[in-house]
């Protein structure tokens, strides 16, 4: 158990060190995407992040019985990709909609192991790792449609608030 605690503390400490650099790289990509007028280049760069984003929706939707019925990563003017569901309910809306956040865990581990242990010693290799991971980090953030879909799970939110108020009082 002590080894697990040490591992958790190590990853939390490492995550704290790299989060600002990862956020800066992600914001950089977002600004690049807005500045690039050639949309096919943006679609090409975002192909893998969109695939992972939609795949996480699909997998979690299948596990929570949201019944995924379609999967697309073909971008259009409105959306980069989509997964259709036939059984979104209050109990599976939150995990299905916020599934891309699960990708942050694996990407964080990859970033921590791909970067030097001392944040001040980031070299060209470390910068390249952050630069390569940043579109994937961007893809792991739920879209506005995902956040709206998660609101279908409002009973879970209300139950959580009631529980917190009860515990505080």
RACORSUL-V192744 format. One record per backbone hydrogen bond with DSSP energy under -1.0 kcal/mol. NH is the residue of the N-H (numbers start at 1). CO is the residue of the C=O. E is the energy in kcal/mol with one decimal. If there is no record, write none. Layout:
# RACORSUL-V192744
nh=(NH	NH)
co=(CO	CO)
e=(E	E)
This chain:
# RACORSUL-V192744
nh=(5	6	7	8	9	10	11	12	13	14	15	16	17	18	19	22	23	24	25	26	27	28	29	30	31	32	33	34	35	36	39	41	42	43	44	45	46	50	51	52	53	54	55	56	57	58	59	60	61	62	63	64	66	69	70	72	76	82	84	86	87	93	96	97	98	101	102	103	104	107	108	109	110	111	112	113	114	121	127	128	129	130	131	132	133	134	137	138	139	140	141	147	148	149	150	152	153	154	156	157	158	159	160	161	162	163	164	165	166	167	168	169)
co=(1	2	3	4	5	6	7	8	9	10	11	12	13	14	15	18	19	20	21	22	23	24	25	26	27	28	29	30	31	32	37	38	38	39	40	41	42	46	47	48	49	50	51	52	53	54	55	56	57	58	59	60	61	84	84	82	79	72	70	67	66	89	92	93	94	98	99	100	101	103	104	105	106	107	108	109	110	118	123	124	125	126	127	128	129	130	133	134	135	136	138	143	144	145	146	149	150	151	153	153	154	155	156	157	158	159	160	161	162	163	164	165)
e=(-2.3	-2.5	-2.3	-2.6	-2.6	-2.5	-2.5	-2.6	-2.5	-2.7	-2.9	-2.1	-1.7	-1.8	-1.8	-2.6	-2.7	-2.3	-2.3	-2.4	-2.7	-2.2	-2.1	-2.4	-2.6	-2.4	-2.9	-1.8	-1.9	-2.5	-1.4	-1.3	-1.0	-2.5	-2.0	-2.4	-2.3	-2.5	-2.3	-2.7	-2.4	-2.8	-2.6	-2.3	-1.7	-2.6	-2.9	-2.4	-2.6	-2.2	-2.3	-2.5	-3.3	-2.8	-1.1	-2.8	-2.6	-2.8	-1.4	-1.8	-2.2	-1.5	-1.7	-2.5	-2.4	-1.6	-2.2	-1.4	-1.1	-2.3	-2.1	-2.0	-2.2	-2.6	-2.7	-2.3	-1.5	-2.1	-2.4	-2.2	-2.3	-2.4	-2.6	-2.5	-2.4	-1.7	-2.6	-2.5	-2.2	-1.0	-1.2	-2.2	-2.1	-2.4	-2.1	-1.8	-1.7	-1.2	-1.6	-1.2	-2.8	-2.6	-2.3	-2.3	-2.7	-2.4	-2.5	-2.6	-2.6	-2.7	-2.1	-1.8)
